Amino acid sequence: MKFLRASIILAAALAVSVPLKFSIQRGSADADPELVGPITAFLTRHGYEPQVEQRPAGVFIYATAGACRLLVRLVPPQGWNLDSISASAANVGPLVFVFDGTVSQSPAVTASLFYDYRQRLREHFGFPQILFPLLAVAASDGCAVKSLPWQEIAEIS
């Protein structure tokens, strides 16, 4: 009896979760053009001149303001491209991560992944799309990355 009940619960869980995993086919956040526009607009509003480059390794957003140089890269929720990002950031400066308006020294992969799964569930049920980008930001000396109001792009809808 216990085995039958556990089997039914497992079958129900699989019936609900498996279609969700395959129903929404999206690319990685690194290739999402819906994120590039708001990020470049944010940088422009705060005095930077952004330039976007599409490379095989992903989207590179370079921005300059006086002597300050930034490199902004989109990190997929799973954090798959962190090695590539670290390598590209070495030419610019120290690397920080921005998620949900907060700047930190380490990527918030767990929180980003939670929001990504939540978004997929919302999309499945027809709710509007809300994106929570995880950004890697490399900055040259003299840049005040932490003082930028990143909460302006914490949630993009």
C-alpha positions as CSV (number, residue, x, y, z in Angstrom):
1,M,0.0,0.0,0.0
2,K,2.8,2.4,0.9
3,F,4.6,1.5,-2.3
4,L,1.5,2.2,-4.4
5,R,0.9,5.6,-2.8
6,A,4.6,6.6,-3.3
7,S,4.4,5.4,-6.9
8,I,1.3,7.5,-7.5
9,I,2.9,10.6,-5.9
10,L,6.1,10.1,-8.0
11,A,4.1,9.6,-11.2
12,A,2.0,12.8,-10.5
13,A,5.2,14.8,-9.8
14,L,6.8,13.6,-13.0
15,A,3.6,14.3,-15.0
16,V,3.7,17.9,-13.7
17,S,7.4,18.7,-13.9
18,V,8.6,17.0,-17.1
19,P,6.3,18.9,-19.5
20,L,7.4,22.2,-17.9
21,K,11.1,21.3,-18.6
22,F,10.4,20.8,-22.3
23,S,7.5,23.2,-23.0
24,I,9.6,26.3,-22.9
25,Q,12.5,26.4,-25.3
26,R,14.6,29.5,-24.6
27,G,18.2,30.3,-25.4
28,S,20.6,31.1,-22.7
29,A,20.4,34.5,-21.1
30,D,23.7,35.3,-22.7
31,A,22.1,35.4,-26.2
32,D,18.8,37.1,-25.1
33,P,18.4,40.3,-27.1
34,E,15.7,41.4,-24.8
35,L,18.3,42.0,-22.1
36,V,20.9,43.9,-24.2
37,G,18.6,46.9,-24.9
38,P,17.7,47.7,-21.3
39,I,21.3,47.2,-20.2
40,T,22.7,49.6,-22.8
41,A,19.9,52.1,-22.1
42,F,20.8,51.9,-18.4
43,L,24.4,52.6,-19.1
44,T,23.6,55.5,-21.4
45,R,21.3,57.1,-18.8
46,H,24.3,57.1,-16.4
47,G,26.8,58.7,-18.6
48,Y,28.4,55.7,-20.3
49,E,28.8,55.1,-24.1
50,P,28.0,51.5,-24.6
51,Q,29.1,49.3,-27.6
52,V,27.7,45.8,-28.1
53,E,29.7,43.1,-29.7
54,Q,28.3,39.7,-30.6
55,R,31.0,37.0,-30.4
56,P,30.9,33.2,-30.4
57,A,31.5,33.4,-26.7
58,G,28.4,35.6,-26.2
59,V,27.4,39.2,-26.0
60,F,30.0,41.7,-24.8
61,I,28.8,45.1,-23.7
62,Y,31.7,47.6,-23.5
63,A,31.0,51.0,-21.9
64,T,33.2,54.0,-21.4
65,A,32.8,57.2,-19.4
66,G,35.9,59.3,-19.2
67,A,38.8,57.1,-18.0
68,C,36.3,54.4,-16.7
69,R,35.9,51.3,-18.9
70,L,33.3,48.6,-18.2
71,L,32.7,45.2,-19.6
72,V,29.2,43.8,-18.9
73,R,28.4,40.2,-19.7
74,L,25.2,38.3,-19.3
75,V,25.5,35.2,-17.2
76,P,23.1,32.3,-17.9
77,P,21.2,31.3,-14.7
78,Q,23.2,28.1,-14.5
79,G,26.5,30.0,-14.6
80,W,27.9,28.0,-17.5
81,N,30.1,30.7,-18.9
82,L,31.8,31.9,-15.8
83,D,35.2,30.8,-16.9
84,S,34.9,32.6,-20.2
85,I,33.7,35.7,-18.4
86,S,36.6,35.6,-16.0
87,A,39.1,35.3,-18.9
88,S,37.5,38.2,-20.8
89,A,37.3,40.4,-17.7
90,A,41.1,40.0,-17.0
91,N,41.8,42.6,-19.7
92,V,39.5,45.2,-18.2
93,G,39.7,45.0,-14.4
94,P,38.3,43.3,-11.3
95,L,35.0,41.3,-11.7
96,V,31.8,41.8,-9.7
97,F,28.4,40.3,-10.2
98,V,25.1,42.1,-10.2
99,F,21.8,40.3,-9.4
100,D,18.5,41.8,-8.3
101,G,20.1,45.2,-7.9
102,T,22.9,43.9,-5.6
103,V,26.6,44.0,-6.3
104,S,28.6,41.1,-4.9
105,Q,32.0,39.4,-5.4
106,S,30.5,36.0,-6.2
107,P,27.7,35.1,-8.7
108,A,24.3,34.6,-7.3
109,V,23.8,31.4,-9.4
110,T,21.3,29.7,-7.0
111,A,19.0,32.8,-6.8
112,S,19.3,33.3,-10.5
113,L,18.4,29.7,-11.2
114,F,15.4,30.0,-8.9
115,Y,14.1,33.1,-10.7
116,D,14.7,31.4,-14.1
117,Y,12.6,28.4,-13.1
118,R,10.0,30.6,-11.6
119,Q,9.9,32.6,-14.9
120,R,9.5,29.4,-17.0
121,L,6.5,28.4,-14.8
122,R,5.0,31.9,-15.2
123,E,5.4,31.7,-19.0
124,H,3.8,28.2,-19.1
125,F,0.7,29.6,-17.5
126,G,0.6,32.7,-19.7
127,F,1.8,35.3,-17.3
128,P,3.9,38.2,-18.7
129,Q,7.6,37.8,-19.0
130,I,9.8,39.2,-16.3
131,L,13.6,38.8,-16.6
132,F,16.0,38.9,-13.7
133,P,19.4,39.2,-15.3
134,L,22.6,38.0,-13.7
135,L,25.4,40.3,-14.8
136,A,29.1,40.1,-14.6
137,V,30.8,43.5,-14.6
138,A,34.5,44.1,-15.0
139,A,35.6,47.6,-14.3
140,S,38.9,49.5,-14.8
141,D,40.4,51.6,-12.0
142,G,38.4,54.7,-11.1
143,C,35.0,53.2,-11.9
144,A,32.4,53.4,-9.2
145,V,30.5,50.2,-10.1
146,K,28.9,49.8,-6.7
147,S,27.5,53.2,-6.7
148,L,25.4,52.7,-9.9
149,P,21.7,52.2,-9.2
150,W,21.6,48.6,-10.5
151,Q,18.2,48.1,-9.0
152,E,16.9,50.0,-12.1
153,I,17.6,46.8,-14.2
154,A,17.0,44.3,-11.4
155,E,13.7,43.3,-13.0
156,I,13.1,43.7,-16.7
157,S,9.5,43.2,-18.0
